[in-house]
């Protein structure tokens, strides 16, 4: 069996677009007619350019190869151009293609992917959700309203969720780390207080940030949140400042989580060595794929750290996250996004039930991709999947989080 054909589909979820402005799906077919699906998490270039990168990686390192040889293909891509170091764009391309290889292998053998990764360790996986506006909420006002967030939290707990993520901490800007505005600290405390009062001890609070603070600013904010006992303080400083993140971890009595913007075991191992985080959040469509993150999970075991796969993408990456989570002993949480489009794109083949996900037993990733639906929603914009704000933090008028990505300013 050899990898033969590649098709790349860039699909745009309908507004409000939770999960990003577009998802890059890859469809890989073997010479025996087996099709595998993968998803490349958005990289630092637009989808047109990324499509060319994906094709180059496939044709250069994978076409004509047996899909079993994942380790070999990874080493080819990782070493390409005399690099042998983490490359976000190349690994973003390879990761989605690697996921498709696992889908192919599972279908060829009639087994779910997790059965090929050492078997099922977890019968059910605890899921968490971001807090999004309820139908009665004003979309703009929601992001700075502790009361609305508390209502959304209570609703999600009633649906069975036991962990809730939110991010009221102000802008993430291209300028790097900043000192949070006092109003942003106060608003963050108000969110934690209102949500904790709404859910009591029925759910963990997951405090999300996006690497937007200086070390001192992250420590100030984190210490202000300690009375509400969040389960994690997510990416408090820029992800490349590992020693600075370790200083935050030593200074704040909240576990630090990170990994959304990291790729390959070399970056995750550096985090663990430095004591910068105890919870790793790889995005499998960017971090090197399923096999590479299986290695990271094993490394994390040695450091008594846990895994919480990240998701701000579509349901194909989610399926890959689920199979990894099913196969490892140190899974903490699994991020989920529930929208009609996520569900329809995989024809309801995996769902959250009462706050947990049951890994599928169907062959491969266990999903039935609606290819026609994906093609019926092409991305026609010119922006990136996610952006960082150019304007600095506003210390006079306050700041508002935009619910997954700053708005496009024409």
Secondary structure, DSSP 8 states (H G I E B T S, - for coil): --EEEEEEEEE---TT-TT-S-EEEEEEEETTS-EEEEEE---SS-HHHHHHHHHHHHHHHTTTS-TT-HHHHHHHHHHTTT--S--HHHHHHHHHHHHHHHHHHHHHHTSBHHHHTT----SSEEEEEE----TTS-TTGGGG-HHHHHHHHHHHHHTT--EEEE--S---BTT--B---HHHHHHHHHHHHHHHHHHTTSSEEEEE--S-B-HHHHHHHHHHHGGG--SEEE--B-TT-HHHHHHHHHH-SS-EEE-TT--HHHHHHHHHHHT--SEE---TTTTT-HHHHHHHHHHHHHTT-EE----SS-HHHHHHHHHHHHH-TTB--EEE---HHHHHHTTTSS-EETTEE----SSBT-----HHHHHHSB----S-SS--BSS---TTT-----SSS-----
